[in-house]
Amino acid sequence: MMDLKTISQTMEVIAQEHGIPKEKVKEIIEQSLATAYKREYRSKGEVIRADFNPQTGEVKFYQVKTVVDKDQILKEDEEPEENERKIRFNPERHILLEDAQKIKPDIFVNEELEFELPQETEFGRIAAQTAKQIMIQKLHEIEKEMTFDKFKTKENEIISGIIQRIDKNGDVFVDLGKINGVMFKDETIPTENYYIGDRKKFYVLKVDQNLKGISILLSRSHPKFLAKLFAAEVPEINEGIVEIKAIARDPGIRSKIAVVSHSEAIDPVGACVGQRGNRINTITSELSGEKIDVILWSDDPKTFLINALSPSKISDIEIKSSHEAIIYVPADQLSLTIGKNGQNVRLAAKLTGWRIEVRTIEEPSKSIDQGVSEELTTNLEKELPKEEIEKLEEQIEAQQEQIETEEQPEIEKSNKEQSETEN
């Protein structure tokens, strides 16, 4: 049996526990009561609406009929044509305009007319159980919708979370509060070790919703993660005085970031580094020791290339074609210019978007191993490739199926206990 006297108090508790507006909870209760009433007292084809008063605890029920004109109705032997909007008249759901106007003279076609039904406050076990199931289902749907809306606004932003578990593939699952996010192995910083219970910051790459639920893709290796860390630490960036023009990352090892100032009074490099390096040290610490070179951006290609290859000293630059250059350096600067395993020239190419070849001034015609780095994109606004998104969505869906499989025994146990309590 369903005790309607306690619904008002229950509504208050539900609204508070789930963070759902009271009006939404009221709608859920009304839909649940209408379903129970229809199952217990009315026929299947009817449309029933419930009106619940949370102050008094009273419930009124109505049968809802749509007003139709004779021209809208299909004849018994008539079949609807393609794109035709005619309907099969159902006296349980429809009422003719001429009959409706006898009750309400100012009513029009396609409007709804309500007929108050006998007030019933007692429901059988099956009807009451159905109402409870609908109520729980609707609550979950609204809670999921609110959660999605909340996290969708955090897309391309930084959030904090607690590492919940790490699977055999190296994918990291993060507790974000009411929902979990996933940081796939490709989005981790290779030099970092992750431990269950650790709280860390993450960049929200993508928030999506499908039939399986909400998926939140996280990253710590994405260039935008570094950009957002600087924006949070450097007020001049957040205020738009200093702008990050490009970023190149070798996550966990080294990064280069090109900045420019829109105010002559502000040194962009100094603003990012901070007094005694306090700002950049905070970011380096968050990235587990990743070294960061802050350089001055320039719209002059030669100047930008020289800055990008710092701290090496460049003797000359030959611009061969669009976005292709040969860099000449003294022999004693060669290893510094190229960097360990070609890292410096690779990051410089990625930062500038230029194909770079490094040669010595002593042997200007000789190509050098690891001295060539191809042009790489530096567009911070570039979207994830479609195939990568599809791959990630497949992995998220597979993981959600695994979670549902693990949770199923608990759900069945809970349902069994509820059924025994009601009996």
One Martini backbone bead per residue (centre of mass of N, CA, C, O) as a GRO file, in nm:
protein
  423
    1MET     BB    1   0.100   0.034   0.016
    2MET     BB    2   0.029   0.387  -0.021
    3ASP     BB    3   0.148   0.664   0.164
    4LEU     BB    4   0.048   0.994   0.110
    5LYS     BB    5   0.129   1.146   0.381
    6THR     BB    6   0.459   1.113   0.322
    7ILE     BB    7   0.532   1.265   0.055
    8SER     BB    8   0.609   1.552   0.144
    9GLN     BB    9   0.857   1.464   0.314
   10THR     BB   10   0.999   1.306   0.090
   11MET     BB   11   1.040   1.540  -0.105
   12GLU     BB   12   1.238   1.700   0.070
   13VAL     BB   13   1.458   1.481   0.089
   14ILE     BB   14   1.510   1.436  -0.213
   15ALA     BB   15   1.586   1.726  -0.290
   16GLN     BB   16   1.833   1.735  -0.098
   17GLU     BB   17   1.999   1.474  -0.173
   18HIS     BB   18   1.991   1.534  -0.508
   19GLY     BB   19   1.970   1.839  -0.592
   20ILE     BB   20   1.660   1.886  -0.655
   21PRO     BB   21   1.410   2.049  -0.749
   22LYS     BB   22   1.094   2.053  -0.623
   23GLU     BB   23   0.937   2.065  -0.892
   24LYS     BB   24   1.063   1.807  -1.009
   25VAL     BB   25   0.970   1.617  -0.784
   26LYS     BB   26   0.670   1.671  -0.821
   27GLU     BB   27   0.652   1.558  -1.108
   28ILE     BB   28   0.738   1.272  -1.039
   29ILE     BB   29   0.510   1.208  -0.840
   30GLU     BB   30   0.277   1.258  -1.039
   31GLN     BB   31   0.359   1.042  -1.246
   32SER     BB   32   0.350   0.802  -1.047
   33LEU     BB   33   0.054   0.833  -0.954
   34ALA     BB   34  -0.076   0.816  -1.235
   35THR     BB   35   0.021   0.526  -1.291
   36ALA     BB   36  -0.112   0.390  -1.047
   37TYR     BB   37  -0.402   0.474  -1.104
   38LYS     BB   38  -0.427   0.352  -1.386
   39ARG     BB   39  -0.366   0.057  -1.301
   40GLU     BB   40  -0.604   0.035  -1.080
   41TYR     BB   41  -0.869   0.218  -1.230
   42ARG     BB   42  -0.788   0.219  -1.534
   43SER     BB   43  -0.726   0.236  -1.861
   44LYS     BB   44  -0.467   0.205  -2.089
   45GLY     BB   45  -0.560   0.447  -2.304
   46GLU     BB   46  -0.531   0.657  -2.097
   47VAL     BB   47  -0.490   0.995  -1.975
   48ILE     BB   48  -0.310   1.073  -1.678
   49ARG     BB   49  -0.339   1.322  -1.416
   50ALA     BB   50  -0.157   1.468  -1.149
   51ASP     BB   51  -0.235   1.668  -0.841
   52PHE     BB   52   0.000   1.786  -0.611
   53ASN     BB   53  -0.010   1.889  -0.264
   54PRO     BB   54   0.248   1.956  -0.043
   55GLN     BB   55   0.091   2.095   0.193
   56THR     BB   56  -0.164   1.876   0.220
   57GLY     BB   57  -0.135   1.592   0.044
   58GLU     BB   58  -0.314   1.621  -0.197
   59VAL     BB   59  -0.492   1.436  -0.463
   60LYS     BB   60  -0.553   1.479  -0.812
   61PHE     BB   61  -0.747   1.343  -1.084
   62TYR     BB   62  -0.708   1.319  -1.453
   63GLN     BB   63  -0.856   1.321  -1.762
   64VAL     BB   64  -0.705   1.341  -2.085
   65LYS     BB   65  -0.816   1.536  -2.372
   66THR     BB   66  -0.811   1.580  -2.716
   67VAL     BB   67  -0.895   1.818  -2.943
   68VAL     BB   68  -1.101   1.747  -3.231
   69ASP     BB   69  -1.165   1.730  -3.566
   70LYS     BB   70  -1.328   1.572  -3.818
   71ASP     BB   71  -1.092   1.620  -4.034
   72GLN     BB   72  -0.874   1.445  -3.850
   73ILE     BB   73  -1.039   1.186  -3.909
   74LEU     BB   74  -1.038   0.860  -3.965
   75LYS     BB   75  -1.170   0.622  -4.120
   76GLU     BB   76  -1.214   0.292  -4.082
   77ASP     BB   77  -1.103   0.228  -4.402
   78GLU     BB   78  -0.876   0.434  -4.363
   79GLU     BB   79  -0.559   0.536  -4.481
   80PRO     BB   80  -0.276   0.688  -4.425
   81GLU     BB   81  -0.091   0.922  -4.562
   82GLU     BB   82   0.182   1.067  -4.644
   83ASN     BB   83   0.216   1.322  -4.409
   84GLU     BB   84  -0.038   1.268  -4.256
   85ARG     BB   85  -0.244   1.404  -3.964
   86LYS     BB   86  -0.426   1.185  -3.914
   87ILE     BB   87  -0.658   1.008  -3.694
   88ARG     BB   88  -0.752   0.784  -3.452
   89PHE     BB   89  -1.027   0.759  -3.284
   90ASN     BB   90  -1.024   0.800  -2.916
   91PRO     BB   91  -1.234   0.828  -2.646
   92GLU     BB   92  -0.995   0.821  -2.425
   93ARG     BB   93  -0.824   1.077  -2.585
   94HIS     BB   94  -1.076   1.206  -2.733
   95ILE     BB   95  -1.250   1.513  -2.850
   96LEU     BB   96  -1.484   1.684  -2.984
   97LEU     BB   97  -1.531   2.010  -3.040
   98GLU     BB   98  -1.843   2.028  -2.994
   99ASP     BB   99  -1.825   1.886  -2.712
  100ALA     BB  100  -1.615   2.072  -2.575
  101GLN     BB  101  -1.786   2.346  -2.604
  102LYS     BB  102  -2.001   2.261  -2.394
  103ILE     BB  103  -1.786   2.290  -2.158
  104LYS     BB  104  -1.576   2.487  -2.338
  105PRO     BB  105  -1.624   2.746  -2.551
  106ASP     BB  106  -1.296   2.851  -2.580
  107ILE     BB  107  -1.205   2.607  -2.728
  108PHE     BB  108  -0.953   2.428  -2.916
  109VAL     BB  109  -0.777   2.275  -3.129
  110ASN     BB  110  -0.537   2.068  -2.951
  111GLU     BB  111  -0.647   2.090  -2.694
  112GLU     BB  112  -0.701   2.035  -2.348
  113LEU     BB  113  -0.917   1.817  -2.151
  114GLU     BB  114  -1.036   1.795  -1.819
  115PHE     BB  115  -1.129   1.513  -1.599
  116GLU     BB  116  -1.243   1.451  -1.308
  117LEU     BB  117  -1.165   1.212  -1.068
  118PRO     BB  118  -1.174   0.995  -0.842
  119GLN     BB  119  -1.057   0.989  -0.519
  120GLU     BB  120  -0.762   0.799  -0.460
  121THR     BB  121  -0.550   0.647  -0.180
  122GLU     BB  122  -0.542   0.343  -0.280
  123PHE     BB  123  -0.296   0.084  -0.344
  124GLY     BB  124  -0.162  -0.166  -0.477
  125ARG     BB  125   0.129  -0.333  -0.485
  126ILE     BB  126   0.193  -0.307  -0.791
  127ALA     BB  127   0.128  -0.005  -0.826
  128ALA     BB  128   0.321   0.097  -0.606
  129GLN     BB  129   0.580  -0.026  -0.727
  130THR     BB  130   0.566   0.123  -0.996
  131ALA     BB  131   0.582   0.408  -0.879
  132LYS     BB  132   0.859   0.373  -0.745
  133GLN     BB  133   1.019   0.304  -1.002
  134ILE     BB  134   0.958   0.566  -1.151
  135MET     BB  135   1.072   0.759  -0.942
  136ILE     BB  136   1.363   0.650  -0.949
  137GLN     BB  137   1.412   0.681  -1.253
  138LYS     BB  138   1.357   0.989  -1.273
  139LEU     BB  139   1.571   1.076  -1.072
  140HIS     BB  140   1.811   0.965  -1.231
  141GLU     BB  141   1.764   1.132  -1.488
  142ILE     BB  142   1.786   1.414  -1.358
  143GLU     BB  143   2.059   1.375  -1.223
  144LYS     BB  144   2.209   1.318  -1.489
  145GLU     BB  145   2.137   1.585  -1.629
  146MET     BB  146   2.269   1.770  -1.415
  147THR     BB  147   2.552   1.648  -1.432
  148PHE     BB  148   2.600   1.705  -1.729
  149ASP     BB  149   2.564   2.015  -1.719
  150LYS     BB  150   2.789   2.066  -1.518
  151PHE     BB  151   3.033   1.926  -1.686
  152LYS     BB  152   3.001   2.070  -1.960
  153THR     BB  153   3.110   2.350  -1.841
  154LYS     BB  154   3.409   2.198  -1.788
  155GLU     BB  155   3.496   2.204  -2.057
  156ASN     BB  156   3.823   2.304  -2.093
  157GLU     BB  157   3.894   2.245  -1.793
  158ILE     BB  158   3.980   2.239  -1.451
  159ILE     BB  159   3.991   1.953  -1.230
  160SER     BB  160   3.929   1.770  -0.938
  161GLY     BB  161   4.055   1.442  -0.821
  162ILE     BB  162   4.022   1.096  -0.727
  163ILE     BB  163   4.188   0.814  -0.736
  164GLN     BB  164   4.036   0.494  -0.773
  165ARG     BB  165   4.162   0.347  -1.039
  166ILE     BB  166   4.375   0.093  -1.211
  167ASP     BB  167   4.419  -0.066  -1.489
  168LYS     BB  168   4.589  -0.288  -1.697
  169ASN     BB  169   4.618  -0.045  -1.925
  170GLY     BB  170   4.652   0.240  -1.749
  171ASP     BB  171   4.386   0.337  -1.674
  172VAL     BB  172   4.229   0.623  -1.516
  173PHE     BB  173   4.010   0.649  -1.236
  174VAL     BB  174   3.793   0.927  -1.140
  175ASP     BB  175   3.677   1.103  -0.868
  176LEU     BB  176   3.427   1.383  -0.907
  177GLY     BB  177   3.188   1.274  -0.707
  178LYS     BB  178   2.904   1.184  -0.884
  179ILE     BB  179   3.145   1.101  -1.082
  180ASN     BB  180   3.334   0.946  -1.333
  181GLY     BB  181   3.652   0.951  -1.476
  182VAL     BB  182   3.880   0.924  -1.767
  183MET     BB  183   4.235   0.833  -1.806
  184PHE     BB  184   4.409   0.753  -2.046
  185LYS     BB  185   4.721   0.656  -2.109
  186ASP     BB  186   4.768   0.876  -2.340
  187GLU     BB  187   4.688   1.113  -2.106
  188THR     BB  188   4.929   1.069  -1.955
  189ILE     BB  189   5.219   1.100  -1.765
  190PRO     BB  190   5.482   0.893  -1.808
  191THR     BB  191   5.650   0.991  -1.535
  192GLU     BB  192   5.409   0.913  -1.372
  193ASN     BB  193   5.264   0.819  -1.063
  194TYR     BB  194   4.973   0.629  -0.970
  195TYR     BB  195   4.748   0.656  -0.685
  196ILE     BB  196   4.531   0.553  -0.475
  197GLY     BB  197   4.391   0.863  -0.339
  198ASP     BB  198   4.488   1.071  -0.521
  199ARG     BB  199   4.509   1.419  -0.571
  200LYS     BB  200   4.419   1.580  -0.884
  201LYS     BB  201   4.466   1.740  -1.182
  202PHE     BB  202   4.239   1.805  -1.469
  203TYR     BB  203   4.162   1.784  -1.806
  204VAL     BB  204   3.871   1.850  -1.994
  205LEU     BB  205   3.810   1.716  -2.299
  206LYS     BB  206   3.527   1.539  -2.258
  207VAL     BB  207   3.160   1.556  -2.271
  208ASP     BB  208   2.929   1.282  -2.265
  209GLN     BB  209   2.612   1.132  -2.395
  210ASN     BB  210   2.450   0.817  -2.352
  211LEU     BB  211   2.293   0.521  -2.296
  212LYS     BB  212   2.522   0.450  -2.071
  213GLY     BB  213   2.592   0.762  -2.018
  214ILE     BB  214   2.851   0.939  -1.869
  215SER     BB  215   3.140   1.089  -2.025
  216ILE     BB  216   3.478   1.158  -1.895
  217LEU     BB  217   3.755   1.314  -2.036
  218LEU     BB  218   4.094   1.301  -1.940
  219SER     BB  219   4.397   1.515  -1.879
  220ARG     BB  220   4.780   1.574  -1.852
  221SER     BB  221   4.913   1.603  -2.164
  222HIS     BB  222   4.778   1.840  -2.263
  223PRO     BB  223   4.842   2.160  -2.364
  224LYS     BB  224   4.588   2.291  -2.218
  225PHE     BB  225   4.674   2.224  -1.933
  226LEU     BB  226   4.909   2.423  -1.926
  227ALA     BB  227   4.746   2.677  -1.998
  228LYS     BB  228   4.554   2.661  -1.745
  229LEU     BB  229   4.775   2.678  -1.530
  230PHE     BB  230   4.870   2.959  -1.611
  231ALA     BB  231   4.597   3.106  -1.581
  232ALA     BB  232   4.578   3.042  -1.268
  233GLU     BB  233   4.875   3.172  -1.192
  234VAL     BB  234   4.837   3.412  -1.413
  235PRO     BB  235   4.667   3.703  -1.417
  236GLU     BB  236   4.748   3.821  -1.700
  237ILE     BB  237   4.609   3.592  -1.856
  238ASN     BB  238   4.321   3.606  -1.738
  239GLU     BB  239   4.304   3.925  -1.834
  240GLY     BB  240   4.457   3.944  -2.135
  241ILE     BB  241   4.753   4.067  -2.139
  242VAL     BB  242   4.849   3.777  -2.163
  243GLU     BB  243   4.943   3.552  -2.434
  244ILE     BB  244   4.898   3.233  -2.560
  245LYS     BB  245   5.023   3.108  -2.873
  246ALA     BB  246   5.205   2.848  -2.784
  247ILE     BB  247   5.248   2.479  -2.755
  248ALA     BB  248   5.505   2.242  -2.639
  249ARG     BB  249   5.506   1.884  -2.560
  250ASP     BB  250   5.687   1.667  -2.323
  251PRO     BB  251   5.549   1.492  -2.108
  252GLY     BB  252   5.737   1.531  -1.801
  253ILE     BB  253   5.995   1.690  -1.930
  254ARG     BB  254   5.915   1.914  -2.172
  255SER     BB  255   5.847   2.268  -2.243
  256LYS     BB  256   5.694   2.512  -2.467
  257ILE     BB  257   5.614   2.871  -2.435
  258ALA     BB  258   5.434   3.122  -2.610
  259VAL     BB  259   5.445   3.478  -2.551
  260VAL     BB  260   5.236   3.781  -2.518
  261SER     BB  261   5.198   4.134  -2.497
  262HIS     BB  262   4.934   4.401  -2.463
  263SER     BB  263   5.160   4.547  -2.280
  264GLU     BB  264   5.435   4.749  -2.233
  265ALA     BB  265   5.444   4.708  -1.906
  266ILE     BB  266   5.456   4.394  -1.978
  267ASP     BB  267   5.634   4.103  -1.909
  268PRO     BB  268   5.558   3.792  -2.015
  269VAL     BB  269   5.786   3.616  -1.902
  270GLY     BB  270   5.794   3.732  -1.613
  271ALA     BB  271   5.496   3.671  -1.544
  272CYS     BB  272   5.527   3.355  -1.571
  273VAL     BB  273   5.763   3.311  -1.372
  274GLY     BB  274   5.814   3.510  -1.157
  275GLN     BB  275   5.917   3.563  -0.852
  276ARG     BB  276   6.172   3.353  -0.830
  277GLY     BB  277   5.982   3.136  -0.985
  278ASN     BB  278   5.700   3.078  -0.840
  279ARG     BB  279   5.501   3.014  -1.073
  280ILE     BB  280   5.655   2.794  -1.238
  281ASN     BB  281   5.708   2.604  -0.995
  282THR     BB  282   5.414   2.527  -0.945
  283ILE     BB  283   5.372   2.393  -1.222
  284THR     BB  284   5.606   2.191  -1.212
  285SER     BB  285   5.499   2.042  -0.964
  286GLU     BB  286   5.227   1.947  -1.094
  287LEU     BB  287   5.423   1.803  -1.333
  288SER     BB  288   5.661   1.645  -1.199
  289GLY     BB  289   5.915   1.835  -1.322
  290GLU     BB  290   5.848   1.986  -1.570
  291LYS     BB  291   6.007   2.158  -1.803
  292ILE     BB  292   5.992   2.524  -1.871
  293ASP     BB  293   5.982   2.725  -2.161
  294VAL     BB  294   5.976   3.075  -2.179
  295ILE     BB  295   5.877   3.260  -2.464
  296LEU     BB  296   5.895   3.496  -2.715
  297TRP     BB  297   5.676   3.609  -2.928
  298SER     BB  298   5.675   3.634  -3.299
  299ASP     BB  299   5.597   3.753  -3.632
  300ASP     BB  300   5.893   3.690  -3.677
  301PRO     BB  301   6.036   3.408  -3.782
  302LYS     BB  302   6.333   3.439  -3.689
  303THR     BB  303   6.280   3.527  -3.399
  304PHE     BB  304   6.105   3.282  -3.319
  305LEU     BB  305   6.319   3.063  -3.377
  306ILE     BB  306   6.532   3.163  -3.182
  307ASN     BB  307   6.353   3.144  -2.927
  308ALA     BB  308   6.270   2.838  -2.956
  309LEU     BB  309   6.596   2.741  -2.938
  310SER     BB  310   6.629   2.792  -2.668
  311PRO     BB  311   6.956   2.838  -2.532
  312SER     BB  312   7.071   2.868  -2.799
  313LYS     BB  313   7.310   2.985  -3.043
  314ILE     BB  314   7.250   3.174  -3.330
  315SER     BB  315   7.396   3.260  -3.640
  316ASP     BB  316   7.179   3.150  -3.865
  317ILE     BB  317   6.907   3.200  -4.114
  318GLU     BB  318   6.733   2.996  -4.364
  319ILE     BB  319   6.481   3.071  -4.585
  320LYS     BB  320   6.339   2.854  -4.814
  321SER     BB  321   6.031   2.842  -4.731
  322SER     BB  322   5.738   2.773  -4.634
  323HIS     BB  323   5.802   2.658  -4.328
  324GLU     BB  324   6.131   2.662  -4.392
  325ALA     BB  325   6.448   2.593  -4.214
  326ILE     BB  326   6.794   2.689  -4.161
  327ILE     BB  327   7.018   2.621  -3.896
  328TYR     BB  328   7.302   2.803  -3.771
  329VAL     BB  329   7.577   2.669  -3.575
  330PRO     BB  330   7.796   2.613  -3.363
  331ALA     BB  331   7.948   2.328  -3.270
  332ASP     BB  332   7.915   2.390  -2.951
  333GLN     BB  333   7.577   2.417  -3.009
  334LEU     BB  334   7.451   2.158  -3.126
  335SER     BB  335   7.348   1.984  -2.883
  336LEU     BB  336   7.170   2.212  -2.764
  337THR     BB  337   6.985   2.256  -3.012
  338ILE     BB  338   6.883   1.962  -3.039
  339GLY     BB  339   6.913   1.776  -2.807
  340LYS     BB  340   6.788   1.521  -2.650
  341ASN     BB  341   6.682   1.328  -2.897
  342GLY     BB  342   6.575   1.603  -3.041
  343GLN     BB  343   6.395   1.784  -2.849
  344ASN     BB  344   6.442   2.088  -2.911
  345VAL     BB  345   6.377   2.085  -3.220
  346ARG     BB  346   6.101   1.953  -3.193
  347LEU     BB  347   5.964   2.171  -3.013
  348ALA     BB  348   6.020   2.410  -3.203
  349ALA     BB  349   5.853   2.302  -3.440
  350LYS     BB  350   5.586   2.276  -3.283
  351LEU     BB  351   5.567   2.576  -3.196
  352THR     BB  352   5.601   2.714  -3.498
  353GLY     BB  353   5.542   2.519  -3.762
  354TRP     BB  354   5.832   2.435  -3.852
  355ARG     BB  355   6.081   2.327  -4.060
  356ILE     BB  356   6.384   2.195  -3.913
  357GLU     BB  357   6.738   2.257  -3.979
  358VAL     BB  358   7.054   2.156  -3.848
  359ARG     BB  359   7.367   2.336  -3.872
  360THR     BB  360   7.691   2.412  -3.925
  361ILE     BB  361   7.920   2.664  -3.999
  362GLU     BB  362   8.154   2.469  -4.076
  363GLU     BB  363   7.913   2.261  -4.218
  364PRO     BB  364   7.660   2.375  -4.417
  365SER     BB  365   7.609   2.100  -4.612
  366LYS     BB  366   7.565   1.919  -4.356
  367SER     BB  367   7.388   1.671  -4.234
  368ILE     BB  368   7.217   1.586  -3.927
  369ASP     BB  369   7.152   1.391  -3.686
  370GLN     BB  370   6.854   1.505  -3.548
  371GLY     BB  371   6.845   1.796  -3.724
  372VAL     BB  372   6.546   1.712  -3.809
  373SER     BB  373   6.221   1.880  -3.809
  374GLU     BB  374   5.905   1.866  -3.851
  375GLU     BB  375   5.613   1.996  -3.906
  376LEU     BB  376   5.386   2.107  -3.647
  377THR     BB  377   5.114   2.147  -3.481
  378THR     BB  378   4.981   2.440  -3.257
  379ASN     BB  379   4.675   2.417  -3.226
  380LEU     BB  380   4.479   2.461  -2.942
  381GLU     BB  381   4.180   2.423  -3.100
  382LYS     BB  382   4.204   2.143  -3.176
  383GLU     BB  383   4.042   1.873  -3.250
  384LEU     BB  384   3.959   1.570  -3.215
  385PRO     BB  385   3.979   1.304  -3.377
  386LYS     BB  386   3.735   1.101  -3.483
  387GLU     BB  387   3.879   0.824  -3.430
  388GLU     BB  388   3.950   0.892  -3.134
  389ILE     BB  389   3.667   0.936  -3.027
  390GLU     BB  390   3.557   0.655  -3.101
  391LYS     BB  391   3.760   0.498  -2.930
  392LEU     BB  392   3.689   0.628  -2.657
  393GLU     BB  393   3.386   0.552  -2.657
  394GLU     BB  394   3.434   0.247  -2.661
  395GLN     BB  395   3.592   0.236  -2.393
  396ILE     BB  396   3.374   0.361  -2.216
  397GLU     BB  397   3.151   0.154  -2.276
  398ALA     BB  398   3.308  -0.094  -2.176
  399GLN     BB  399   3.347   0.012  -1.886
  400GLN     BB  400   3.044   0.049  -1.815
  401GLU     BB  401   2.972  -0.250  -1.852
  402GLN     BB  402   3.159  -0.348  -1.626
  403ILE     BB  403   3.028  -0.190  -1.396
  404GLU     BB  404   2.740  -0.306  -1.429
  405THR     BB  405   2.826  -0.601  -1.375
  406GLU     BB  406   2.935  -0.545  -1.085
  407GLU     BB  407   2.649  -0.411  -0.979
  408GLN     BB  408   2.415  -0.619  -1.022
  409PRO     BB  409   2.416  -0.791  -0.756
  410GLU     BB  410   2.338  -0.544  -0.575
  411ILE     BB  411   2.068  -0.479  -0.710
  412GLU     BB  412   1.932  -0.755  -0.663
  413LYS     BB  413   1.959  -0.749  -0.357
  414SER     BB  414   1.793  -0.489  -0.311
  415ASN     BB  415   1.528  -0.590  -0.442
  416LYS     BB  416   1.486  -0.831  -0.251
  417GLU     BB  417   1.472  -0.673   0.016
  418GLN     BB  418   1.230  -0.494  -0.067
  419SER     BB  419   1.028  -0.724  -0.118
  420GLU     BB  420   1.042  -0.846   0.172
  421THR     BB  421   0.944  -0.590   0.320
  422GLU     BB  422   0.664  -0.565   0.176
  423ASN     BB  423   0.577  -0.867   0.261
   0.00000   0.00000   0.00000
